[in-house]
């Protein structure tokens, strides 16, 4: 136990020390003039940019708007992907009908769809949310579909032996066995939704983090641009932590097994 505890402490120290060291080297490079402040401002300058955004109220106004876009797109796209994945996983007929078209559409980068989404939905909120929806569907669909198809057929045979109904089989066998794969799909979809948010907020944004970045770009404020990019990065980390917590809450036996 002591060896394991020492190993965890060492791992934690390394995880913290490496980013801190990189930040220190970054600040030294900026302060000494090795890197131009116009190209890559130091951490101190970026902190000042955050203070400026906070004091003006721009940051407090932009965050809820961006989170609402990403969250709405993730929920709509994730639920659609979940339904499509469950139906295709349980029905060979449904798989034959729409799996191939979805696989073809999946290979198209969602960024390439921006001009088409603008034509379809305009330059308002609809096109931004639609882009996030389109990016969020496929991770959930693919992982749900494959998780269901990967269930051991013997377990399904047992359900038939006990004469379970279709709903009982889904609730007692399919859902618990497929849940790890489904949650992995939601985790990927959450990350993809943030990537799509970055692209979506470049479409004539009048509010949100993307609007801050576009405005900063017009005035050549590299410090604010980097500050905005780091906000996206922090949001990605927060979302990943939330999804990990959701996995531990819904799959407590996996956490117990890993920790054993």
Backbone as numpy.savetxt, mean C-alpha at the origin, in Angstrom:
# Nx Ny Nz CAx CAy CAz Cx Cy Cz
17.09 -18.32 26.07 16.27 -17.11 26.07 17.12 -15.85 26.07
18.22 -15.90 26.87 19.09 -14.73 26.93 19.73 -14.46 25.58
20.14 -15.55 24.91 20.77 -15.39 23.59 19.78 -14.79 22.60
18.53 -15.30 22.67 17.50 -14.79 21.76 17.21 -13.32 22.06
17.14 -12.94 23.34 16.88 -11.56 23.71 18.01 -10.65 23.25
19.26 -11.13 23.45 20.41 -10.34 23.01 20.41 -10.16 21.49
20.00 -11.21 20.79 19.94 -11.13 19.33 18.89 -10.11 18.89
17.74 -10.09 19.58 16.70 -9.12 19.23 17.17 -7.70 19.50
17.86 -7.50 20.63 18.37 -6.16 20.96 19.38 -5.71 19.90
20.28 -6.62 19.52 21.27 -6.29 18.50 20.61 -5.93 17.18
19.59 -6.72 16.81 18.87 -6.44 15.56 18.19 -5.08 15.62
17.59 -4.75 16.78 16.93 -3.45 16.92 17.93 -2.31 16.84
19.07 -2.48 17.48 20.10 -1.44 17.46 20.58 -1.20 16.03
20.80 -2.28 15.29 21.27 -2.15 13.90 20.20 -1.44 13.06
18.92 -1.83 13.25 17.84 -1.21 12.48 17.77 0.30 12.72
18.02 0.71 13.96 17.96 2.13 14.29 19.24 2.85 13.91
20.38 2.20 14.14 21.68 2.85 13.94 21.95 3.17 12.47
21.58 2.25 11.58 21.89 2.46 10.17 21.16 3.69 9.61
19.84 3.84 9.80 19.19 5.07 9.31 19.74 6.34 9.95
20.03 6.28 11.26 20.58 7.45 11.94 21.93 7.82 11.34
22.76 6.83 11.08 24.08 7.08 10.48 23.94 7.70 9.10
23.01 7.21 8.32 22.80 7.76 6.98 22.33 9.22 7.06
21.46 9.53 8.02 20.99 10.91 8.18 22.13 11.82 8.59
22.99 11.34 9.50 24.15 12.13 9.93 25.08 12.41 8.77
25.37 11.37 7.98 26.25 11.55 6.81 25.61 12.51 5.80
24.31 12.40 5.64 23.58 13.29 4.74 23.72 14.74 5.19
23.56 15.01 6.49 23.67 16.37 7.01 25.09 16.89 6.88
26.07 16.03 7.16 27.47 16.44 7.03 27.79 16.82 5.59
27.30 16.01 4.65 27.55 16.29 3.23 26.95 17.61 2.82
25.75 17.91 3.34 25.09 19.16 2.99 25.78 20.35 3.65
26.12 20.22 4.94 26.73 21.34 5.67 28.12 21.67 5.16
28.85 20.66 4.72 30.22 20.88 4.24 30.27 21.35 2.80
29.10 21.34 2.12 29.08 21.79 0.74 29.43 20.73 -0.27
29.58 19.47 0.18 29.88 18.39 -0.77 28.73 18.19 -1.75
27.52 18.43 -1.26 26.33 18.32 -2.11 25.61 19.66 -2.09
25.27 20.16 -3.25 24.59 21.46 -3.33 23.23 21.40 -2.65
22.92 22.43 -1.87 21.62 22.49 -1.18 20.47 22.59 -2.18
20.74 23.14 -3.36 19.70 23.21 -4.37 19.37 21.86 -4.98
20.34 20.94 -4.92 20.13 19.60 -5.46 19.57 18.67 -4.40
20.19 18.68 -3.21 19.76 17.80 -2.12 19.94 18.53 -0.80
18.90 19.21 -0.34 19.00 19.91 0.95 19.22 18.92 2.08
19.88 19.39 3.14 20.15 18.54 4.28 18.91 18.31 5.14
19.00 17.37 6.07 17.87 17.09 6.96 17.39 18.32 7.73
18.32 19.19 8.13 17.92 20.40 8.87 17.04 21.29 8.01
17.40 21.44 6.73 16.59 22.26 5.82 15.22 21.65 5.59
15.16 20.32 5.53 13.88 19.65 5.33 13.00 19.80 6.57
13.60 19.76 7.75 12.84 20.01 8.98 12.27 21.42 8.98
13.05 22.37 8.51 12.54 23.74 8.40 11.37 23.81 7.41
11.45 23.01 6.35 10.36 22.97 5.38 9.08 22.42 6.03
9.24 21.38 6.86 8.08 20.85 7.58 7.48 21.90 8.50
8.34 22.65 9.20 7.85 23.71 10.08 7.07 24.76 9.29
7.59 25.08 8.11 6.92 26.06 7.26 5.55 25.55 6.82
5.50 24.28 6.39 4.24 23.70 5.95 3.24 23.60 7.10
3.75 23.30 8.30 2.87 23.16 9.46 2.33 24.51 9.91
3.21 25.50 9.95 2.79 26.83 10.41 1.80 27.47 9.45
1.92 27.16 8.17 0.98 27.71 7.18 -0.33 26.93 7.14
-0.34 25.74 7.75 -1.54 24.91 7.74 -1.70 24.04 6.51
-0.75 24.13 5.57 -0.86 23.35 4.34 -0.79 21.85 4.60
0.10 21.45 5.51 0.27 20.03 5.78 -0.97 19.42 6.42
-1.53 20.13 7.40 -2.73 19.61 8.08 -3.91 19.51 7.11
-3.95 20.40 6.14 -5.04 20.38 5.17 -4.84 19.29 4.11
-3.58 19.05 3.74 -3.29 18.13 2.64 -3.41 16.66 3.06
-2.96 16.33 4.26 -2.92 14.93 4.68 -4.29 14.26 4.65
-5.31 14.84 5.28 -6.63 14.16 5.25 -7.16 13.95 3.84
-6.91 14.91 2.96 -7.41 14.79 1.58 -6.73 13.63 0.87
-5.40 13.54 0.99 -4.67 12.46 0.34 -5.04 11.11 0.93
-5.18 11.04 2.25 -5.55 9.78 2.89 -6.97 9.35 2.49
-7.86 10.31 2.33 -9.22 9.97 1.90 -9.22 9.40 0.50
-8.43 9.98 -0.40 -8.33 9.46 -1.75 -7.80 8.03 -1.76
-6.69 7.83 -1.06 -6.07 6.51 -1.03 -6.97 5.50 -0.35
-7.59 5.88 0.76 -8.44 4.96 1.49 -9.68 4.57 0.71
-10.33 5.54 0.08 -11.53 5.24 -0.70 -11.20 4.34 -1.88
-10.11 4.66 -2.59 -9.71 3.82 -3.72 -9.34 2.42 -3.29
-8.66 2.30 -2.14 -8.25 0.98 -1.63 -9.47 0.15 -1.25
-10.43 0.75 -0.57 -11.62 0.00 -0.13 -12.42 -0.49 -1.34
-12.66 0.41 -2.29 -13.45 0.01 -3.47 -12.71 -1.04 -4.28
-11.43 -0.78 -4.57 -10.66 -1.72 -5.37 -10.43 -3.04 -4.64
-10.15 -2.97 -3.34 -9.90 -4.18 -2.58 -11.13 -5.07 -2.48
-12.28 -4.46 -2.22 -13.52 -5.24 -2.12 -13.86 -5.87 -3.48
-13.69 -5.10 -4.55 -13.94 -5.64 -5.89 -13.00 -6.81 -6.19
-11.71 -6.65 -5.86 -10.75 -7.72 -6.08 -11.05 -8.94 -5.24
-11.51 -8.71 -4.00 -11.85 -9.82 -3.11 -13.02 -10.62 -3.66
-14.05 -9.92 -4.08 -15.24 -10.61 -4.62 -14.87 -11.39 -5.88
-14.14 -10.74 -6.79 -13.74 -11.42 -8.03 -12.85 -12.62 -7.74
-11.94 -12.48 -6.77 -11.04 -13.58 -6.43 -11.76 -14.75 -5.79
-12.71 -14.46 -4.90 -13.47 -15.54 -4.25 -14.31 -16.29 -5.28
-15.00 -15.55 -6.14 -15.86 -16.20 -7.13 -15.03 -17.03 -8.10
-13.92 -16.48 -8.59 -13.07 -17.23 -9.52 -12.40 -18.42 -8.84
-12.08 -18.27 -7.55 -11.45 -19.38 -6.83 -12.40 -20.53 -6.59
-13.68 -20.22 -6.44 -14.66 -21.26 -6.14 -15.37 -21.78 -7.38
-15.33 -21.02 -8.46 -16.08 -21.40 -9.66 -15.16 -21.45 -10.88
-15.05 -22.61 -11.48 -14.24 -22.74 -12.70 -14.87 -21.96 -13.84
-16.19 -21.86 -13.85 -16.87 -21.11 -14.91 -16.51 -19.63 -14.84
-16.55 -19.07 -13.62 -16.18 -17.66 -13.46 -14.73 -17.42 -13.85
-13.86 -18.36 -13.51 -12.45 -18.22 -13.88 -12.31 -18.15 -15.40
-13.01 -19.02 -16.10 -12.92 -19.02 -17.56 -13.48 -17.74 -18.16
-14.44 -17.13 -17.49 -15.09 -15.94 -18.06 -14.20 -14.71 -17.97
-13.62 -14.46 -16.77 -12.94 -13.17 -16.62 -11.50 -13.22 -16.12
-10.96 -14.40 -15.84 -9.57 -14.42 -15.35 -8.59 -13.96 -16.43
-8.75 -14.48 -17.65 -7.82 -14.11 -18.73 -7.86 -12.61 -19.03
-9.06 -11.99 -19.17 -9.07 -10.53 -19.39 -8.43 -9.75 -18.25
-8.67 -10.17 -17.01 -8.07 -9.46 -15.88 -6.55 -9.60 -15.89
-6.06 -10.78 -16.26 -4.61 -10.98 -16.33 -4.00 -10.10 -17.41
-4.71 -9.90 -18.51 -4.21 -9.03 -19.57 -4.17 -7.57 -19.11
-5.25 -7.14 -18.45 -5.30 -5.75 -17.98 -4.25 -5.51 -16.90
-3.98 -6.55 -16.10 -3.03 -6.41 -15.00 -1.63 -6.06 -15.49
-1.28 -6.50 -16.68 0.06 -6.25 -17.20 0.27 -4.81 -17.66
-0.82 -4.05 -17.75 -0.71 -2.64 -18.17 -0.35 -1.79 -16.96
0.75 -1.05 -16.96 1.08 -0.18 -15.81 -0.03 0.83 -15.59
-0.44 0.99 -14.32 -1.57 1.88 -14.06 -1.23 3.33 -14.41
0.05 3.68 -14.41 0.43 5.05 -14.78 0.10 5.31 -16.24
0.22 4.27 -17.08 -0.09 4.43 -18.50 -1.57 4.67 -18.73
-2.39 4.37 -17.73 -3.83 4.55 -17.88 -4.29 5.97 -17.55
-3.39 6.81 -17.06 -3.79 8.15 -16.63 -4.48 8.94 -17.74
-3.92 9.02 -18.97 -4.61 9.80 -20.01 -6.02 9.27 -20.29
-6.17 7.95 -20.28 -7.48 7.36 -20.55 -8.46 7.67 -19.42
-7.98 7.63 -18.19 -8.84 7.92 -17.04 -9.26 9.38 -17.05
-8.39 10.25 -17.51 -8.74 11.67 -17.61 -9.85 11.87 -18.63
-9.75 11.14 -19.75 -10.80 11.22 -20.79 -12.12 10.69 -20.24
-12.05 9.57 -19.50 -13.28 8.94 -19.01 -13.92 9.72 -17.86
-13.08 10.13 -16.91 -13.61 10.68 -15.65 -13.32 12.17 -15.45
-12.58 12.79 -16.38 -12.24 14.20 -16.22 -11.01 14.37 -15.34
-10.79 15.62 -14.91 -9.60 15.92 -14.12 -9.94 16.15 -12.65
-11.15 15.78 -12.25 -11.56 15.96 -10.87 -11.18 14.78 -9.99
-11.88 14.65 -8.87 -11.59 13.59 -7.91 -11.88 12.21 -8.48
-12.84 12.12 -9.39 -13.24 10.80 -9.91 -12.07 10.09 -10.57
-11.30 10.81 -11.39 -10.18 10.17 -12.08 -9.09 9.74 -11.10
-8.86 10.52 -10.07 -7.84 10.18 -9.07 -8.23 8.92 -8.31
-9.47 8.88 -7.83 -9.93 7.70 -7.09 -9.99 6.48 -8.02
-10.43 6.67 -9.24 -10.54 5.56 -10.19 -9.17 4.95 -10.46
-8.15 5.78 -10.56 -6.81 5.26 -10.79 -6.35 4.40 -9.61
-6.64 4.85 -8.40 -6.26 4.08 -7.21 -7.06 2.78 -7.14
-8.34 2.85 -7.50 -9.17 1.65 -7.54 -8.58 0.63 -8.50
-8.23 1.09 -9.71 -7.66 0.18 -10.70 -6.36 -0.45 -10.26
-5.56 0.29 -9.50 -4.29 -0.25 -9.03 -4.47 -1.22 -7.86
-5.57 -1.07 -7.12 -5.77 -1.87 -5.91 -6.47 -3.20 -6.16
-7.17 -3.31 -7.27 -7.96 -4.52 -7.52 -7.07 -5.76 -7.65
-6.02 -5.67 -8.45 -5.32 -6.87 -8.87 -4.53 -7.56 -7.76
-3.84 -6.85 -6.85 -3.15 -7.59 -5.77 -4.11 -8.43 -4.93
-5.28 -7.87 -4.60 -6.25 -8.62 -3.80 -6.84 -9.77 -4.62
-7.17 -9.51 -5.86 -7.75 -10.56 -6.71 -6.80 -11.74 -6.86
-5.55 -11.47 -7.24 -4.60 -12.54 -7.50 -4.33 -13.38 -6.25
-4.09 -12.70 -5.13 -3.77 -13.43 -3.91 -4.98 -14.20 -3.38
-6.17 -13.63 -3.50 -7.37 -14.33 -3.06 -7.62 -15.56 -3.93
-7.52 -15.39 -5.23 -7.75 -16.49 -6.16 -6.77 -17.64 -5.91
-5.49 -17.31 -5.82 -4.49 -18.37 -5.63 -4.57 -18.98 -4.23
-4.93 -18.19 -3.24 -5.07 -18.74 -1.88 -6.18 -19.77 -1.82
-7.29 -19.50 -2.50 -8.39 -20.46 -2.51 -8.04 -21.70 -3.32
-7.42 -21.50 -4.46 -7.06 -22.64 -5.30 -5.96 -23.50 -4.67
-5.19 -22.93 -3.73 -4.11 -23.68 -3.09 -4.58 -24.50 -1.89
-5.85 -24.39 -1.53 -6.38 -25.17 -0.40 -6.30 -26.66 -0.73
-5.87 -27.44 0.23 -5.73 -28.88 0.04 -7.09 -29.48 -0.32
-7.18 -30.18 -1.46 -8.47 -30.78 -1.84 -9.00 -31.77 -0.80
-8.09 -32.35 -0.02 -8.54 -33.30 1.00 -9.42 -32.62 2.03
-9.12 -31.34 2.33 -9.96 -30.61 3.29 -11.36 -30.39 2.73
-11.44 -30.09 1.45 -12.74 -29.93 0.83 -13.49 -31.26 0.78
-12.74 -32.34 0.62 -13.36 -33.66 0.63 -13.93 -33.99 1.99
-13.22 -33.56 3.04 -13.72 -33.76 4.40 -15.04 -33.01 4.61
-15.11 -31.79 4.08 -16.35 -31.02 4.22 -17.51 -31.72 3.53
-17.24 -32.36 2.40 -18.30 -33.09 1.71 -18.68 -34.35 2.49
-17.66 -34.97 3.12 -17.93 -36.16 3.93 -18.87 -35.84 5.08
-18.67 -34.67 5.69 -19.53 -34.26 6.81 -20.81 -33.57 6.33
-21.01 -33.60 5.01 -22.22 -33.06 4.40 -22.45 -31.59 4.78
-21.37 -30.81 4.73 -21.49 -29.37 4.98 -22.14 -28.69 3.78
-22.88 -27.65 4.07 -23.46 -26.85 2.99 -22.36 -26.01 2.34
-22.71 -25.40 1.21 -21.74 -24.54 0.50 -21.26 -23.41 1.41
-22.19 -22.79 2.11 -21.83 -21.67 2.99 -20.97 -22.14 4.15
-21.28 -23.29 4.74 -20.48 -23.82 5.84 -19.07 -24.16 5.38
-18.95 -24.69 4.18 -17.62 -25.00 3.64 -16.79 -23.74 3.46
-17.43 -22.69 2.95 -16.71 -21.43 2.76 -16.31 -20.83 4.10
-17.24 -20.87 5.06 -17.00 -20.22 6.35 -16.01 -20.99 7.22
-16.09 -22.32 7.21 -15.29 -23.13 8.14 -14.01 -23.68 7.53
-13.95 -23.76 6.21 -12.77 -24.35 5.56 -12.06 -23.34 4.66
-12.79 -22.78 3.70 -12.16 -21.92 2.70 -11.63 -20.64 3.33
-12.46 -19.94 4.10 -12.05 -18.65 4.66 -10.83 -18.76 5.58
-10.81 -19.69 6.56 -9.63 -19.77 7.43 -8.36 -20.15 6.67
-8.48 -21.09 5.72 -7.29 -21.53 4.99 -6.78 -20.48 4.01
-7.68 -19.70 3.44 -7.28 -18.71 2.44 -6.94 -17.36 3.06
-7.29 -17.15 4.33 -7.13 -15.84 4.95 -5.69 -15.31 4.89
-4.65 -16.12 5.16 -3.28 -15.57 5.06 -2.98 -14.99 3.68
-3.36 -15.70 2.63 -3.11 -15.19 1.29 -3.93 -13.95 0.98
-5.17 -13.91 1.47 -6.02 -12.75 1.25 -5.43 -11.51 1.92
-4.93 -11.68 3.14 -4.36 -10.54 3.85 -3.07 -10.06 3.18
-2.29 -10.99 2.63 -1.10 -10.58 1.87 -1.52 -9.73 0.67
-2.62 -10.12 0.03 -3.12 -9.34 -1.09 -3.53 -7.93 -0.67
-4.20 -7.81 0.46 -4.59 -6.48 0.96 -3.36 -5.66 1.32
-2.35 -6.33 1.85 -1.12 -5.60 2.21 -0.44 -5.03 0.96
-0.36 -5.84 -0.09 0.21 -5.35 -1.34 -0.66 -4.26 -1.94
-1.98 -4.44 -1.84 -2.89 -3.45 -2.41 -2.76 -2.11 -1.70
-2.55 -2.15 -0.38 -2.38 -0.89 0.37 -1.14 -0.14 -0.11
-0.05 -0.88 -0.33 1.17 -0.24 -0.84 0.96 0.28 -2.26
0.28 -0.50 -3.07 0.02 -0.09 -4.45 -0.89 1.13 -4.50
-1.84 1.21 -3.56 -2.74 2.37 -3.51 -1.95 3.65 -3.26
-0.93 3.57 -2.41 -0.11 4.76 -2.15 0.71 5.14 -3.39
1.21 4.13 -4.10 1.93 4.42 -5.35 1.00 5.09 -6.36
-0.22 4.57 -6.46 -1.18 5.17 -7.37 -1.57 6.57 -6.92
-1.60 6.79 -5.60 -1.91 8.12 -5.08 -0.90 9.15 -5.56
0.38 8.76 -5.56 1.43 9.67 -6.02 1.16 10.09 -7.47
0.82 9.09 -8.29 0.55 9.40 -9.70 -0.76 10.17 -9.85
-1.77 9.77 -9.09 -3.09 10.40 -9.23 -3.05 11.88 -8.85
-2.25 12.21 -7.86 -2.22 13.60 -7.40 -1.41 14.51 -8.31
-0.90 13.96 -9.38 -0.27 14.81 -10.40 -1.29 15.25 -11.44
-2.55 14.77 -11.32 -3.60 15.13 -12.28 -4.31 16.38 -11.79
-3.79 17.52 -12.13 -4.46 18.79 -11.84 -4.95 18.88 -10.39
-4.09 18.52 -9.44 -4.51 18.54 -8.04 -4.63 19.98 -7.54
-5.72 20.24 -6.83 -5.94 21.52 -6.19 -5.82 21.41 -4.67
-5.56 20.20 -4.19 -5.40 19.97 -2.76 -4.71 18.62 -2.58
-4.12 18.42 -1.41 -3.43 17.18 -1.12 -1.92 17.34 -1.18
-1.23 16.26 -0.86 0.24 16.28 -0.86 0.77 16.55 -2.27
0.10 15.98 -3.28 0.53 16.21 -4.66 0.46 17.67 -5.05
-0.54 18.37 -4.55 -0.65 19.80 -4.82 0.52 20.56 -4.21
0.91 20.16 -3.00 2.08 20.79 -2.36 3.33 20.56 -3.20
3.49 19.34 -3.70 4.67 19.03 -4.52 4.66 19.82 -5.83
3.52 19.90 -6.48 3.44 20.65 -7.74 3.74 22.13 -7.53
3.21 22.69 -6.44 3.47 24.09 -6.15 4.95 24.31 -5.84
5.54 23.40 -5.06 6.96 23.51 -4.73 7.83 23.39 -5.97
7.40 22.55 -6.92 8.15 22.39 -8.16 8.14 23.67 -8.97
7.03 24.36 -8.97 6.94 25.62 -9.71 7.89 26.67 -9.15
8.09 26.66 -7.83 8.96 27.65 -7.19 10.36 27.09 -6.89
10.66 25.90 -7.46 11.99 25.29 -7.30 12.35 25.12 -5.82
11.39 24.71 -5.01 11.63 24.45 -3.60 11.95 22.98 -3.40
13.22 22.63 -3.59 13.64 21.24 -3.47 13.40 20.70 -2.07
13.55 21.56 -1.06 13.36 21.10 0.31 11.93 20.64 0.55
10.96 21.39 0.03 9.55 21.01 0.20 9.22 19.77 -0.64
9.83 19.66 -1.81 9.60 18.48 -2.65 10.06 17.22 -1.91
11.27 17.27 -1.35 11.77 16.10 -0.62 10.93 15.85 0.62
10.50 16.92 1.29 9.63 16.76 2.46 8.34 16.04 2.07
7.75 16.41 0.94 6.53 15.75 0.48 6.76 14.30 0.13
7.88 14.02 -0.53 8.21 12.63 -0.88 8.37 11.78 0.39
9.01 12.35 1.41 9.19 11.62 2.66 7.85 11.37 3.37
6.90 12.28 3.18 5.57 12.05 3.75 4.94 10.81 3.12
5.05 10.68 1.79 4.56 9.47 1.14 5.24 8.23 1.71
6.57 8.33 1.93 7.31 7.19 2.47 6.83 6.81 3.87
6.61 7.83 4.71 6.14 7.57 6.07 4.73 6.96 6.04
3.89 7.45 5.16 2.55 6.88 5.03 2.62 5.41 4.64
3.57 5.09 3.75 3.74 3.69 3.37 4.15 2.82 4.54
5.06 3.33 5.38 5.48 2.57 6.56 4.33 2.40 7.54
3.57 3.47 7.75 2.43 3.40 8.68 1.40 2.39 8.19
1.10 2.42 6.91 0.12 1.48 6.35 0.62 0.05 6.50
1.91 -0.17 6.27 2.47 -1.51 6.40 2.38 -2.00 7.84
2.65 -1.12 8.79 2.54 -1.49 10.21 1.10 -1.85 10.55
0.15 -1.06 10.04 -1.27 -1.33 10.30 -1.67 -2.69 9.73
-1.22 -2.98 8.51 -1.57 -4.26 7.88 -0.93 -5.43 8.62
0.30 -5.25 9.11 0.94 -6.30 9.91 0.15 -6.54 11.20
-0.29 -5.46 11.83 -1.09 -5.60 13.04 -2.41 -6.30 12.77
-3.02 -6.00 11.60 -4.26 -6.66 11.23 -4.03 -8.15 11.01
-2.91 -8.50 10.39 -2.59 -9.92 10.20 -2.43 -10.63 11.54
-1.74 -9.99 12.49 -1.56 -10.62 13.80 -2.89 -10.76 14.54
-3.79 -9.79 14.35 -5.07 -9.84 15.03 -5.97 -10.93 14.44
-5.97 -11.07 13.12 -6.84 -12.04 12.47 -6.23 -13.43 12.40
-4.91 -13.52 12.49 -4.21 -14.81 12.43 -3.32 -14.99 13.65
-3.91 -15.05 14.85 -3.09 -15.14 16.07 -2.27 -16.41 16.13
-2.74 -17.48 15.52 -1.98 -18.73 15.57 -0.67 -18.65 14.80
-0.63 -17.80 13.75 0.62 -17.65 13.00 1.66 -16.92 13.84
1.23 -15.89 14.57 2.17 -15.16 15.44 2.72 -16.07 16.51
1.85 -16.94 17.08 2.29 -17.86 18.10 3.28 -18.85 17.54
3.01 -19.32 16.32 3.90 -20.30 15.71 5.27 -19.71 15.41
5.28 -18.45 14.91 6.56 -17.82 14.57 7.37 -17.55 15.83
6.68 -17.14 16.89 7.40 -16.82 18.11 7.85 -18.04 18.88
7.32 -19.24 18.53 7.66 -20.45 19.29 9.08 -20.89 19.05
